[in-house]
Amino acid sequence: MSKTKMLRAGKWTAGIAAGVVITAAAGLAGLIIFGTASQPPELKSVSNPFRQVDFSDLPKPQQFKARDGELLSYRLYPGTGKAVVVLIHGSSGESTSMHAVAKALNAQGDTVYVPDVRGHGHDGRSGDVDYIGQLDDDLADLVGVIRPLHRDADITLLGHSSGGGFVLRIAEGPQAHLFSRFVLLSPALPYGGPTYRPDVGGWATPFVGRIIALKILNRLGISGFNSLPTVAFAINPRAAVPLVARYSYRMQANFSAPRDALARFADVTRPLTVMVGSEDELFYADRFAPLIHRACADVPVVLVPGVDHMGMVTDPRALSTIAASLASAGGRADCVAGTGPAVAVALPVGTGRH
């Protein structure tokens, strides 16, 4: 081949490559710009249960300083016993949504701390964090405040919904040693798995196109667009407390269970319990036990009869079951993959610590 032909071939190849790059870039840009969705209408099954909760005795928020200097809020329910519990609220919410759970545990002597997760309530930028992993650091900083006040206490970490997914993230990560036990209430397991109802029962609308584009960019080491919103929630726009309407890509990635969370159940070295309401309208309650037990047969999965998703943090039947579970020494033993035991069904129980 002559030198001229080689130059022409090289230019032709470079032109094709440039065209492919330009087309791919245009496609990603289109997904980022247009791959969104509208705000879903209010899901009343999430909003209405809190109208039955007595908030007259809600503790005033206190603050601690995170490592970046940000002041973050939490509510404290001082107890008479040695046990300490940290409660993590669900998506879009804030600390008041865990008030009924906190009172049930506090009534049996537990000291309870309930933070407003950064990006929720009045803390930080609504629905966003500075980096994926910042919520993990914030939790460690809160424990740094708690531990000197309760040097000999066992600290349980309990989360509901997305907060339950986040607790699973912590249980499998480097901060797990900060806690003695983990409890997941109706947890949001890795998104898109078999426990999810379509559109999370109407609660969440993901921006699928944008998410796909941002995942590709992040794999290429480009994270400059991670502040863009990628999911919208069916909140009550007239709620008495500040609710988050949308999460950024990095908030959604941080305040959730990792994609490989089920495969990493064997990494959990502390007792862990899962509890789900049988009437959950966001998730398929009957699918939790088979899915989890395929990964780890010894994780207790408790089904609470007659209780829906928000009922797990508001319904007296769920509250008594949660309190009784924390009063016991239950949890997983050695993790062995298999079919697992039959799902446990919660029976009426008392709330006293034994």
N, C-alpha and C positions, 0 to 999 in steps of 0.2 A: 504494500500500500504506500502511495506517495505521501510525502510530508503534507501536501495540501489536503489530500483526502483525510489524513489523520486529524488535521486541525479542524476540518469540517465535522468529522465524527465526534470529536471532543466537544465542539460547540453545541452540536445537536444533543449529545448526552447531557451536557450541563444545562441546556435549555429545558429538557424534559425534567431533570431533577429540580430545577428552579420552579417549574410549573407545578410539580407535585407538592413542593414545600408551600408555595403560594396558595394552592387549592386547599391543602390541609390547614394552613393558618386561617384562611377564610372560613373554612368549615368550623373550626374551633371557635372563632370569633362569633360566628352566627349562633352556635350553641350557647355561648356565654351570654350574648345579648338577648336572644329570642327564646332560649330554652328555659323559660320560667312558667309560672302558673298564677292564677288569681287566688286571692285569700279565700279559704273555705268558710262557709257560714258557721255560726256558733254551734258547737256540739253541746246541747243542753245536758246530756248525761254526764258531762264533765263539769259543767258550771253549777248545775242545780244542787248537788249534794252538799255543798258548803253552806247553803242557806239554813241547813239544819244544825250546823255546828255553833256552839256557844263560844264566841270570841271575847266575851266580857273580861276574862281573866288572862288574856294574851300578854305574855311578858313584853316589856319594852325592849327594842333592839339594843344590843351592845356592839362594840366594834373591836377588831384586832387589826394589826398592821401586817400586811403580806410582805413578802420579800422585795417586791417592787415599790414598796412605800404606800400602796393603795390601802385605804381603810375599808375593810369588808365587814358586813353585818352578820350577827347571829343572835339567836334568842336562847336564853338559859332557863332551865327548869331545875332548880337545886333539889337534890334528893337526900334521903336519910340513910341510904345504903352505900355500898362500895361500888356498885356497878355504874358504868358510864356508857351512854349510847349517843352516837352522832347520827342524826337523821338527814337524809338527802332527798329533797323534793323532786318532783317530776318536771317534764318539759314545760316551758313557758311560765311556770309557777314561781313561788318564793316561799319563805319559811312558814308563813301562816297556814299553808296548805297541809302542814304536818302537825298542826296544833292538837288535833284529836288524838293522834298516835302518841305525841309527847305527853299529853295528860294521862293517857292510859298507863304508860310506862312509869311516869313520875308517881302515880298513885301507889305503885308497889315498891317505891323507894329509890328508883333509878334516877340518877342525874342525867339530864338530857340536854344536848346542844343541837341547835337547828340553825345552820348557816343559810344565808341567801347566797346561792352559788353565784360567783362573779358573772356579770351579764344579765342578772335577774334582779327583781325588786328595784332598789335604788342604787345598786352597786355596779360600777363600771359602765361600759357601753352596752346598751340593750341588745341582747342576742349575739354578743361577740366577745372574743378573748384576743389577747395579743399573739398567742402561739398555741399550737396543739400541745397539750401537756401542762398548760398554766393552771388548769383546775386541779390537777394532781398536786402541783406545788402549793396551791392555796390550801388544800386539805391538810397537807403536811404541816404548813404554818399554823393552822388552827390547832392541830394536835400538839404543836409546840407550845401553845398557850394552855391547853388542857392538862397535859401531862404533869407539870410542876404542881398543879392543884390537886391531882389525884395520882400520886406516885405509885401506889400499889394496886390501882384499879385495872380491871379488865375493860377494854374499850371495844364495844360492838359498833360496827358500821352497818347501817340499814338504809336502803334506798328504795324508792317507789318509782315504777315505770322507767322513764329515761334515767332517773336517779338510781334505779336498780341495775340498769346496764352499766352505769358509771361505777357502781360499787363492784360489779364483776371485773371491770377494768382494773380497779385498785387491787382486788383480791389476787389477780394474776400478775401484778406488776411489782416494782421495787418498793412501793409504800406499804405492801401487805403486812410487813412486820410491825407496823404501828398499831395494828388491831388484833384482837383476840378471836373475833368471830364476825361473820358476814351474813346478812339477811337480805334477800331480794324479794320485794313485793311486786307481783305482776311485772316482772322486769322486761324491758325492751331488749331482747336478745339481738344479735346482729341483724341489721335491716334486710328485709326480703326473705327471711327464713320462714319455715312452715308455721310458726306460731302467729304470724301477722295476718290479720284480716285485710282485705283490700283497702288501700288508703288509710290503714290503721283505724278502721272503723269510722272513717270520716274525720278523724282528729288531725291528721297531718297530710299535707300535699307536697311531695318532693318536687323540686325543679330538676327533672331527670336529665334533660339536655345539658343544663349548666353543670350538674354534678359530673356527668361523663367527661365533659371538657376539662373541668378542674382536676379530676383524677389523672387524666392524661398529662396535663401540664405539671402536676406535682411529681409524677413519675419522671418527668424531664428536668426536675429540679426548679421549676418555676412556681413560686408560691405567692406572687404578688397580687393575685386575684382572690385569695382565700377569705377576704373580708366580705365578699359578695354573699347575699342571702341565697340559701339553697333549699329551704323548707319553710312552709307557712302552716300555722296552727289555727284550729277552729276555736279561737278564744272568744270570750264575752267582751266586746269592746267597751262595755259600760261597767266593767267589774270595779269593785271598790278598792282593789289592790292593783299595783302595776303588773300586768301580764305581758309576756314577750310574744309578739305576733310572728316573728321570723327569726331563724337562726342563720348565722353565717356558716360557710363551709367549715371553718376551723372550730366553731362552737359545736356543730353537729358531730364533727370527728372526735372531739374531746369529751363531750357529754354523752357518751354512748359506750356500748360494749364493742371492743375491737372486732374486726371481721373474722379473726381466727379464735375468738373467745371460746367457742365450744371445743375446738381441738386442743385448747390449752387448759382445760379443766384440771388436768393432772398437775398443773403448776400450783394449784391452790393447796396450801399446806395448813390452813386454819379451818375450823368448822364453818360450813356454809349451808344455809337453808333457803329454799325457794317456796314462796307462798303465793297462790293465785286464787282469785274469786271464780267460782264455777260459772258465773254469768258474765264474765268479762266480755265487753262489746268491742274492745280494741284488738284483743288477741284471742286465739283459740285456746281456751284453758286446758282442754284435754290433750293438747299436743306437747305441753311442756315436759311432762314426765318421760314419755318415750324418747324425745329428742335429747334431753339432758342425760338420761340413763344410758343411752348409747355411748356417750362420751365418758360418763362417770357414774357407775351404778350405785354408789353409796351416798349421793346427794339426796337428802329428804326433800320431796316435793309435796307440799300440803295443799289440798284443794279445799277452799272454804265455801260451803254450800250457800247458794242464794245470794251471793255477793258479786257485784259488778266491779269495773275497773276502779272508779273513784271510791267505791264502797270499801276497798281495802285500806283506805286511810280515813274513813268517816263512819262506817257501819259498826255498831257495837259488837256484832258477831265477829267481825274481822279483828277489831281492837282487842277483844278478850283472847282470841286465838294467838295474836302476835305477842301479847303480854305473857301468856302462858308459855309460849315457845322460848322467849328470852329468859324466863324464869327457870327453864330447864337447861340441861347441858347438851342439848341436841345439836346435830350437825353431821357433816360427813366424816367418815373415817378414811382409810386408804382408798384412793381412787382406782377403780378397776372398770374398764369398759365392759359393757354387757347390756342385758335387758333391764336390769335393775329391779328393785322391789316394786310391788304394786303401789300406785299413788295413794298417799294417806289422805283420808277425808277428815277434816276437823270436826270434832264434836263439841257441844257446849261445855265450856270450861270456866273456872274461876280465874281471877287475875292476881291472886296473891303470890308472893315469892316464897318458895319453900326451902 
